Amino acid sequence: MTKAMVVAVMTAVLAALLPAAAAAGPLVDARDPRGDVRFTAAEGMTEQRRRSVDLRRLTATNVERGVRFRLRLRWIARPETFEQFFFVYFENSREFGALQLRASRSRGSAVLEGAPTPGGSTYCRVVPKVDLRRTRLTVDVPRRCLPVREAKVSVLAYTTPSGRRAGTVVYSSDRLRAPGTVDLTPTG
């Protein structure tokens, strides 16, 4: 083979591989500034615990049956101390979806309104996983509970008391918004 033929073959191989490599990257990779947690006037929780929901990063990657969302934050509480709730919202002009996670209890659900289904909505039970360092929360969401059109993606995290009062009092919150709109249902 001549040098020109080798270059042509290598160029063709690289051109074929580059789109596949690009598709394997994250669908969302958004960062949030440290220390921007908002406190409420509610009493009963230390400042350190309130800061626990300080969001650091949201990534979303394509997996076989849906999208894997990974939240990185300051630290994830154990259920006996207090509760943390995490909501990932997906929104466009026709669809609204919410992924609700209660990390300390390993519970979650995803709901999509305006879905292309007979009833117009879908519901999925999901199981969030916490890493050993308790700073990352990972959950896989099935495609049927994700918008079919590009959507804005945002996250809300907040602290609340444990037990029956969970969700009735909010001690602190943090928000993260991914820039632009995102296609969460690629066909790759």
ROTI-24730 format. One line per 3 residues: their letters; for each residue x negated, y, z negated of N, C-alpha, C, O, CB. Coordinates in steps of 0.2 Angstrom, whole numbers, plus 5000, padded with zeros to 4 digits. Glycine has a CB too. Layout:
// residues N
A> X,Y,Z,X,Y,Z,X,Y,Z,X,Y,Z,X,Y,Z  ... $
***
This chain:
// residues 188
MTK> 4996,4994,5000,5000,5000,5000,4996,5006,5000,4990,5006,4997,5005,5000,4994  4998,5011,5004,4994,5017,5004,4996,5022,4998,5001,5020,4994,4996,5021,5010  4992,5026,4996,4993,5031,4991,5000,5034,4991,5003,5035,4986,4987,5036,4990 $
AMV> 5002,5037,4997,5008,5040,4998,5014,5035,4997,5019,5037,4994,5008,5042,5005  5013,5029,4998,5019,5024,4997,5019,5023,4990,5025,5022,4987,5017,5017,5001  5014,5022,4986,5014,5022,4979,5017,5027,4975,5021,5027,4971,5007,5021,4976 $
VAV> 5016,5033,4978,5019,5040,4975,5026,5039,4976,5030,5041,4972,5015,5046,4978  5028,5038,4982,5035,5037,4984,5039,5032,4980,5044,5034,4977,5036,5036,4992  5036,5026,4979,5039,5021,4975,5040,5024,4968,5045,5023,4964,5035,5015,4975 $
MTA> 5034,5026,4965,5035,5029,4958,5040,5034,4957,5043,5034,4952,5028,5031,4956  5040,5039,4962,5045,5044,4961,5052,5041,4961,5057,5044,4958,5044,5049,4967  5054,5036,4966,5060,5033,4966,5062,5030,4959,5067,5030,4957,5060,5028,4972 $
VLA> 5057,5026,4957,5058,5023,4950,5059,5028,4945,5064,5027,4941,5052,5018,4948  5056,5033,4944,5057,5038,4939,5064,5041,4940,5067,5043,4935,5051,5043,4939  5065,5043,4946,5072,5046,4947,5078,5042,4945,5083,5044,4943,5073,5048,4955 $
ALL> 5077,5035,4946,5082,5030,4944,5082,5030,4936,5088,5029,4934,5081,5024,4947  5077,5030,4933,5077,5030,4926,5079,5036,4922,5081,5035,4917,5070,5028,4924  5077,5042,4925,5078,5048,4921,5086,5049,4919,5087,5051,4913,5076,5054,4925 $
PAA> 5091,5048,4923,5098,5049,4921,5099,5044,4916,5103,5046,4911,5102,5048,4927  5097,5038,4916,5099,5033,4911,5096,5035,4904,5099,5035,4899,5096,5026,4912  5090,5038,4904,5086,5040,4898,5090,5046,4895,5091,5047,4889,5079,5042,4899 $
AAA> 5092,5051,4900,5096,5057,4897,5103,5055,4894,5105,5058,4889,5097,5062,4903  5106,5050,4897,5113,5048,4895,5112,5045,4888,5117,5045,4884,5116,5043,4899  5106,5042,4886,5105,5039,4880,5104,5044,4874,5104,5042,4868,5099,5034,4880 $
GPL> 5103,5050,4876,5103,5055,4870,5109,5057,4867,5114,5054,4869,5100,5062,4874  5109,5061,4861,5115,5062,4858,5120,5066,4861,5118,5071,4865,5113,5066,4851  5126,5065,4860,5131,5069,4863,5132,5076,4859,5133,5081,4862,5138,5065,4862 $
VDA> 5131,5075,4853,5130,5081,4848,5124,5081,4844,5122,5076,4842,5137,5082,4844  5121,5087,4844,5115,5087,4839,5115,5094,4836,5112,5099,4839,5108,5085,4843  5119,5095,4831,5120,5102,4828,5117,5102,4821,5117,5098,4817,5127,5104,4828 $
RDP> 5113,5108,4820,5110,5109,4813,5114,5115,4810,5117,5119,4813,5103,5111,4814  5114,5114,4803,5117,5120,4799,5111,5122,4794,5107,5119,4792,5123,5117,4795  5111,5129,4793,5106,5132,4788,5107,5129,4781,5113,5128,4779,5107,5139,4788 $
RGD> 5102,5128,4778,5102,5126,4771,5104,5131,4766,5103,5137,4768,5095,5123,4769  5107,5129,4761,5109,5134,4756,5115,5139,4757,5117,5144,4754,5104,5139,4755  5119,5137,4762,5125,5141,4764,5132,5138,4761,5137,5139,4764,5126,5142,4772 $
VRF> 5131,5134,4756,5137,5132,4753,5141,5137,4749,5138,5142,4746,5135,5126,4748  5148,5137,4750,5152,5142,4747,5155,5139,4741,5158,5134,4741,5158,5144,4752  5155,5143,4735,5157,5141,4729,5164,5144,4728,5166,5150,4730,5153,5143,4723 $
TAA> 5169,5141,4724,5175,5143,4723,5175,5146,4715,5170,5145,4712,5181,5138,4724  5180,5149,4713,5180,5151,4706,5182,5146,4701,5182,5147,4695,5185,5157,4705  5184,5140,4704,5186,5134,4699,5180,5132,4695,5174,5132,4696,5188,5128,4704 $
EGM> 5182,5131,4688,5177,5129,4683,5177,5122,4682,5182,5118,4684,5178,5133,4677  5171,5119,4680,5171,5112,4678,5166,5108,4682,5165,5102,4681,5177,5109,4680  5162,5111,4686,5156,5108,4690,5150,5112,4690,5150,5118,4691,5159,5106,4697 $
TEQ> 5144,5108,4689,5138,5112,4689,5136,5115,4696,5139,5112,4701,5132,5107,4686  5132,5120,4696,5130,5122,4703,5126,5117,4707,5127,5117,4713,5125,5128,4701  5122,5113,4704,5118,5108,4707,5123,5103,4711,5122,5101,4717,5114,5104,4703 $
RRR> 5129,5101,4707,5134,5096,4710,5137,5100,4716,5139,5097,4721,5138,5094,4705  5139,5106,4715,5142,5110,4720,5138,5110,4727,5141,5110,4732,5144,5117,4718  5132,5111,4726,5127,5111,4732,5126,5105,4735,5123,5105,4741,5120,5114,4729 $
SVD> 5129,5099,4732,5127,5093,4735,5130,5092,4742,5127,5088,4746,5131,5087,4731  5135,5096,4744,5138,5095,4751,5135,5100,4756,5138,5101,4761,5146,5097,4750  5129,5102,4754,5126,5107,4759,5124,5103,4765,5119,5099,4765,5119,5110,4756 $
LRR> 5128,5104,4771,5127,5100,4777,5120,5102,4780,5118,5108,4780,5133,5102,4782  5117,5098,4783,5110,5099,4786,5111,5098,4794,5108,5102,4798,5105,5095,4783  5114,5092,4796,5114,5091,4803,5120,5086,4805,5122,5082,4800,5107,5087,4805 $
LTA> 5122,5087,4811,5127,5082,4813,5125,5079,4820,5123,5083,4824,5134,5085,4814  5125,5073,4821,5123,5070,4827,5129,5065,4829,5132,5062,4825,5116,5066,4827  5130,5065,4835,5135,5060,4838,5132,5056,4844,5129,5060,4849,5142,5063,4840 $
TNV> 5132,5050,4844,5129,5046,4849,5134,5041,4852,5138,5038,4848,5122,5043,4847  5133,5039,4858,5137,5034,4861,5135,5027,4859,5129,5026,4859,5137,5035,4869  5140,5023,4857,5139,5016,4855,5143,5012,4859,5148,5015,4863,5139,5015,4847 $
ERG> 5143,5006,4859,5147,5001,4863,5154,5002,4863,5157,5003,4869,5145,4994,4861  5157,5003,4857,5164,5004,4857,5167,5011,4855,5173,5012,4854,5167,4999,4852  5162,5016,4855,5165,5022,4853,5159,5027,4852,5154,5027,4856,5169,5022,4847 $
VRF> 5159,5031,4847,5154,5036,4845,5152,5035,4838,5156,5035,4834,5157,5043,4847  5146,5035,4837,5143,5035,4830,5141,5042,4828,5137,5046,4831,5136,5031,4830  5145,5044,4823,5143,5051,4819,5139,5050,4813,5140,5045,4809,5150,5054,4817 $
RLR> 5134,5054,4813,5129,5054,4807,5129,5061,4804,5127,5066,4808,5122,5051,4809  5131,5061,4798,5130,5068,4794,5124,5067,4790,5123,5062,4786,5137,5069,4790  5120,5072,4790,5115,5073,4785,5116,5079,4780,5118,5084,4782,5108,5074,4788 $
LRW> 5116,5077,4774,5117,5083,4769,5113,5082,4763,5108,5078,4763,5125,5082,4767  5114,5086,4758,5109,5087,4752,5109,5080,4749,5104,5077,4748,5111,5092,4748  5115,5078,4746,5115,5071,4743,5123,5069,4743,5127,5073,4742,5112,5070,4737 $
IAR> 5124,5062,4743,5130,5060,4742,5132,5057,4735,5128,5053,4733,5132,5054,4748  5137,5059,4732,5139,5058,4725,5141,5050,4725,5143,5047,4729,5144,5062,4723  5140,5048,4719,5143,5041,4717,5150,5042,4715,5151,5048,4712,5139,5037,4712 $
PET> 5155,5038,4715,5162,5039,4714,5163,5041,4707,5168,5044,4705,5166,5033,4716  5159,5039,4702,5161,5040,4695,5159,5047,4693,5161,5049,4688,5157,5035,4691  5156,5051,4697,5154,5058,4695,5159,5063,4698,5162,5066,4694,5147,5060,4697 $
FEQ> 5160,5063,4704,5165,5068,4707,5166,5065,4714,5162,5061,4716,5162,5075,4707  5170,5068,4718,5171,5066,4725,5169,5071,4730,5168,5077,4728,5179,5065,4726  5167,5069,4736,5165,5073,4741,5170,5071,4747,5170,5065,4748,5158,5073,4743 $
FFF> 5173,5075,4751,5176,5074,4757,5173,5077,4763,5170,5082,4762,5184,5076,4756  5173,5073,4768,5170,5076,4774,5176,5075,4780,5179,5070,4781,5164,5072,4776  5176,5081,4784,5181,5081,4789,5177,5083,4796,5174,5088,4796,5187,5085,4788 $
VYF> 5178,5078,4801,5175,5080,4807,5181,5082,4812,5185,5077,4813,5170,5075,4810  5181,5088,4814,5187,5090,4819,5185,5090,4826,5180,5092,4828,5190,5096,4816  5190,5087,4830,5189,5088,4838,5195,5091,4840,5201,5090,4839,5188,5080,4841 $
ENS> 5194,5096,4844,5199,5101,4846,5198,5103,4853,5193,5106,4855,5200,5106,4841  5204,5103,4857,5204,5106,4864,5211,5108,4865,5215,5108,4860,5202,5101,4870  5213,5111,4871,5220,5114,4872,5225,5109,4871,5231,5111,4870,5220,5117,4878 $
REF> 5224,5102,4872,5229,5097,4872,5229,5092,4866,5233,5089,4865,5229,5093,4879  5223,5091,4863,5222,5086,4858,5219,5089,4852,5215,5094,4852,5217,5081,4861  5221,5086,4846,5217,5088,4840,5216,5082,4836,5221,5077,4835,5222,5093,4836 $
GAL> 5210,5081,4834,5208,5075,4831,5204,5076,4824,5201,5082,4824,5204,5070,4835  5205,5072,4819,5201,5073,4813,5199,5066,4811,5203,5061,4810,5206,5076,4808  5193,5066,4809,5190,5061,4805,5189,5062,4798,5185,5067,4796,5183,5059,4809 $
QLR> 5192,5059,4794,5192,5060,4787,5188,5055,4783,5189,5049,4784,5199,5061,4783  5183,5057,4779,5179,5052,4776,5178,5054,4768,5177,5059,4766,5172,5052,4779  5179,5049,4765,5178,5049,4757,5172,5044,4756,5173,5039,4754,5185,5047,4753 $
ASR> 5166,5047,4756,5160,5044,4756,5159,5039,4750,5157,5034,4750,5154,5048,4757  5161,5042,4744,5159,5039,4738,5163,5032,4737,5162,5028,4733,5161,5043,4732  5169,5032,4741,5173,5026,4741,5173,5022,4747,5176,5017,4748,5180,5028,4739 $
SRG> 5168,5024,4752,5168,5020,4758,5174,5020,4762,5176,5014,4764,5164,5014,4757  5178,5025,4762,5185,5025,4765,5185,5030,4771,5182,5036,4770,5190,5026,4760  5188,5029,4776,5189,5034,4781,5194,5032,4786,5197,5027,4786,5183,5035,4784 $
SAV> 5197,5038,4790,5201,5037,4795,5200,5042,4800,5198,5047,4799,5209,5037,4792  5203,5040,4806,5202,5045,4812,5209,5045,4815,5212,5040,4816,5197,5043,4817  5212,5051,4816,5218,5052,4819,5217,5057,4825,5214,5062,4825,5223,5055,4814 $
LEG> 5221,5055,4831,5221,5059,4836,5228,5061,4839,5231,5056,4840,5217,5056,4842  5229,5067,4838,5236,5070,4841,5235,5072,4848,5230,5075,4850,5239,5075,4836  5240,5071,4852,5240,5073,4859,5236,5067,4863,5234,5069,4869,5237,5079,4860 $
APT> 5236,5062,4860,5232,5056,4864,5236,5054,4870,5242,5054,4870,5231,5050,4859  5233,5051,4875,5237,5048,4880,5239,5041,4879,5238,5036,4882,5232,5048,4887  5244,5041,4874,5247,5035,4872,5254,5036,4872,5257,5042,4872,5244,5032,4865 $
PGG> 5258,5031,4872,5266,5032,4872,5268,5036,4866,5273,5040,4867,5269,5025,4871  5266,5035,4860,5268,5039,4855,5264,5046,4854,5266,5050,4850,5267,5036,4848  5259,5047,4858,5256,5053,4858,5250,5054,4852,5247,5059,4852,5260,5059,4857 $
STY> 5249,5049,4848,5244,5049,4843,5241,5042,4842,5244,5037,4844,5247,5052,4837  5235,5042,4839,5232,5036,4838,5229,5036,4831,5227,5042,4828,5227,5034,4843  5228,5031,4827,5226,5030,4821,5220,5025,4820,5222,5019,4823,5231,5029,4815 $
CRV> 5215,5026,4817,5209,5021,4817,5207,5021,4810,5205,5027,4807,5204,5022,4822  5206,5016,4807,5203,5015,4800,5195,5014,4801,5193,5010,4806,5206,5009,4796  5191,5018,4798,5184,5018,4799,5181,5017,4792,5184,5018,4787,5181,5024,4802 $
VPK> 5175,5014,4792,5171,5013,4786,5164,5017,4786,5160,5015,4790,5170,5005,4785  5164,5022,4782,5157,5026,4782,5152,5022,4778,5154,5018,4773,5159,5033,4779  5146,5023,4780,5140,5020,4777,5136,5025,4774,5134,5030,4778,5137,5015,4782 $
VDL> 5133,5024,4768,5128,5029,4765,5122,5025,4765,5121,5019,4763,5131,5030,4758  5116,5029,4767,5110,5026,4767,5107,5026,4760,5110,5028,4755,5105,5031,4771  5101,5022,4759,5099,5021,4752,5097,5027,4749,5097,5028,4743,5093,5016,4753 $
RRT> 5094,5032,4752,5092,5039,4749,5098,5043,4747,5098,5048,4744,5088,5043,4754  5104,5041,4750,5110,5045,4749,5110,5052,4751,5113,5056,4748,5112,5045,4741  5108,5052,4757,5108,5059,4761,5111,5058,4768,5111,5064,4771,5101,5061,4761 $
RLT> 5112,5052,4770,5115,5052,4777,5122,5047,4776,5122,5042,4773,5110,5048,4781  5127,5050,4780,5133,5046,4781,5134,5045,4788,5134,5049,4792,5139,5051,4778  5135,5038,4789,5136,5036,4796,5143,5032,4797,5145,5028,4793,5130,5031,4798 $
VDV> 5146,5034,4803,5152,5030,4804,5153,5030,4811,5152,5034,4815,5158,5034,4801  5156,5024,4814,5158,5023,4821,5165,5024,4822,5169,5021,4818,5155,5016,4823  5167,5028,4827,5174,5029,4828,5176,5026,4835,5172,5028,4840,5175,5037,4828 $
PRR> 5181,5022,4835,5183,5019,4842,5185,5024,4847,5188,5030,4845,5188,5014,4840  5184,5023,4853,5186,5028,4858,5193,5030,4858,5195,5036,4860,5184,5025,4865  5197,5025,4856,5205,5027,4857,5206,5032,4852,5212,5035,4852,5209,5021,4855 $
CLP> 5202,5034,4847,5203,5039,4842,5199,5046,4843,5198,5050,4839,5202,5037,4835  5197,5046,4850,5193,5052,4852,5196,5055,4857,5200,5052,4861,5185,5050,4853  5195,5062,4858,5199,5066,4863,5196,5063,4870,5190,5062,4871,5198,5073,4863 $
VRE> 5200,5063,4875,5198,5061,4882,5195,5067,4886,5192,5066,4891,5204,5058,4886  5196,5073,4884,5194,5079,4887,5188,5082,4882,5188,5081,4876,5199,5084,4888  5184,5087,4885,5179,5090,4881,5182,5094,4875,5188,5096,4876,5175,5095,4886 $
AKV> 5179,5094,4870,5182,5097,4864,5177,5100,4860,5171,5099,4860,5185,5091,4859  5179,5105,4856,5175,5108,4851,5174,5103,4845,5179,5100,4843,5178,5115,4848  5168,5103,4842,5167,5099,4836,5165,5103,4830,5160,5107,4831,5162,5093,4838 $
SVL> 5168,5102,4824,5166,5105,4818,5166,5100,4812,5170,5095,4813,5170,5111,4817  5163,5102,4807,5163,5098,4801,5165,5102,4795,5162,5108,4794,5156,5094,4800  5169,5100,4790,5170,5103,4784,5169,5098,4779,5171,5092,4779,5178,5106,4783 $
AYT> 5165,5100,4774,5163,5096,4768,5165,5100,4762,5164,5106,4761,5155,5094,4768  5168,5096,4757,5169,5099,4750,5169,5095,4744,5169,5089,4745,5176,5103,4751  5168,5098,4739,5167,5094,4732,5174,5095,4729,5177,5100,4729,5161,5096,4728 $
TPS> 5176,5090,4725,5182,5090,4721,5182,5085,4715,5177,5081,4715,5188,5088,4726  5186,5085,4710,5186,5081,4705,5187,5074,4707,5190,5072,4712,5191,5083,4699  5185,5069,4703,5187,5062,4704,5194,5060,4702,5197,5064,4698,5182,5057,4700 $
GRR> 5196,5054,4704,5202,5052,4701,5208,5055,4704,5208,5057,4710,5203,5053,4694  5214,5056,4700,5220,5058,4703,5220,5065,4705,5224,5068,4709,5225,5057,4698  5215,5069,4703,5215,5076,4704,5211,5077,4711,5210,5083,4713,5211,5080,4699 $
AGT> 5208,5072,4714,5204,5073,4720,5208,5076,4725,5213,5074,4727,5202,5066,4722  5205,5082,4728,5208,5085,4733,5212,5091,4731,5214,5095,4735,5212,5081,4737  5214,5091,4724,5218,5097,4722,5214,5103,4720,5217,5108,4720,5223,5094,4716 $
VVY> 5208,5102,4718,5204,5107,4716,5198,5107,4720,5195,5101,4721,5202,5107,4708  5195,5112,4723,5189,5112,4727,5184,5117,4724,5185,5122,4722,5191,5115,4735  5178,5114,4723,5173,5117,4719,5168,5121,4724,5166,5126,4722,5169,5112,4715 $
SSD> 5167,5118,4730,5162,5121,4734,5164,5118,4741,5167,5112,4742,5155,5119,4732  5162,5121,4746,5163,5119,4753,5157,5121,4758,5154,5126,4756,5169,5121,4756  5156,5118,4763,5151,5120,4768,5154,5118,4775,5158,5113,4776,5144,5116,4767 $
RLR> 5153,5122,4780,5155,5121,4787,5149,5121,4792,5144,5124,4791,5160,5126,4789  5150,5116,4797,5145,5116,4803,5149,5116,4809,5154,5112,4810,5141,5110,4802  5147,5120,4814,5151,5120,4820,5146,5118,4826,5140,5121,4826,5154,5127,4822 $
APG> 5147,5113,4830,5143,5112,4836,5144,5117,4841,5150,5119,4842,5144,5104,4838  5139,5119,4844,5140,5124,4849,5143,5122,4856,5142,5116,4857,5133,5128,4851  5148,5126,4859,5151,5124,4865,5156,5118,4864,5159,5117,4859,5146,5122,4870 $
TVD> 5157,5115,4870,5162,5109,4869,5158,5103,4871,5153,5103,4874,5168,5110,4874  5160,5097,4869,5157,5091,4870,5162,5085,4873,5167,5085,4871,5154,5088,4863  5159,5081,4877,5163,5076,4880,5161,5070,4876,5155,5067,4876,5161,5074,4887 $
LTP> 5166,5067,4871,5165,5062,4867,5167,5055,4870,5166,5050,4866,5169,5063,4860  5169,5055,4876,5171,5049,4879,5167,5048,4885,5170,5047,4891,5178,5048,4880  5161,5048,4886,5157,5047,4892,5158,5040,4894,5159,5035,4890,5149,5049,4891 $
TG> 5157,5039,4901,5158,5032,4903,5152,5029,4905,5151,5025,4910,5163,5032,4910  5147,5030,4901,5140,5027,4903,5139,5020,4900,5133,5018,4901,5135,5031,4900 $
***
